[in-house]
Amino acid sequence: MAADVENVIIIGSGPAGYTAALYTARANLKPIVIEGFMWGGLLQQTTEVENFPGFPAGGIDGPTLMTKMREQAEDFGSRFITDQATSVKLSDEPGGIHEVHVGQDVYRARTVILSMGAEHKKLGVPGEQELSGAGVSYCATCDAAFFKDQVIMVVGGGDSALEEAMFLAKFGRKVVLVHRRDELRASKIMQDRARAMENIEFKTPYVVESFLAGDGPFKRIARLKHAATDATEDVEIGGAFIAIGHEPQSEIVDGVIATDDEGYVKVDGRSTRTNAPGVFAAGDLVDHTYRQAITAAGSGCQAALDAEWYLRDTPQVPTPPSLEESGDLAEAQWAPAAETA
Ligand code: NAP
């Protein structure tokens, strides 16, 4: 158990988490960021980011952008724990003290900013899990090089799918983009760019029924079903990339903080306040709609300001003695609201 009670603990390290860290650090709140092992969030898996303001002439690559955000937060005194938060114990009392557990270590704080982001959605079809990392991937920038000169399938019809398809088209002999509707969800500019590439084939409206291992190191089979006629077809591919969106990483607050049916953390109106006093949420963890690096960064800023104002305006529940000082008795006297599994 860490003896001190911190002002703010930030869980998560995408644009929301690092922006919250920057703002709370500049407010002299000395934030601790539990940033995970793979810090930087989903932008670590992206190539060029052309729509984050401030980077003309080709944009900036995702990992560089995240490294710069981290450095900027560090410059003002943010502290980083490069490990995974495993559970939380939240006080339901305004001004109370929350706990964030990182394995055996416990960090305590008056405010917590949740910014765990989102992860790649799975298709949930037979063979997907079995071939994951062995022909089925969720990250073209990570795995494209394995599929040089192969036929590569991309599943999805949004901007991510087209971005992946265009990136993979530079490696593979051919990219087959499979989407469940004839109409793509992706923006017009992305559609125009992808359609201009000769080695991208659009296969719609089809759904993937299953993935099967083929009879060679770079041979897999995607069994497709026509969405209207139900006719099935086997396509021989080197590998498949799934790009069908994301799901929020809210497991550690499941049952503790109010979430919606899809697991997104609920916040109060336009604020970042959750239903627990002193606990705020930002970024893709709360955002069904926009899910952009810039909107995540903006909501990280909001969460930092909400936390700062909460600390300023909320009378504090007295600090309990640390476990080192008084053993288990202190924990028994101070009953937290709820605990995650
Ligand atoms: P998205 O816009 O939600 O698109 C997800 C796609 O996957 C949709 O076409 C959807 O089909 C399909 N899909 C979802 N579940 C499926 C399932 N179970 N089986 C088959 N297909 C399924 O997600 P995204 O492409 O990841 O983009 C997220 C946000 O990031 C968007 O706002 C996007 O504009 C943005 N983004 C921008 C850029 C860029 O500008 N460079 C790059 C990447 C992402 P339906 O269309 O039928 O629903």
Residues whose N, C-alpha, C, O or C-beta is under 5 A from the ligand:
A	BS01	NAP	L123 G156 G157 G158 D159 S160 A161 E163 R180 R181 R185 A243 I244 G245 T289 Y290 R291
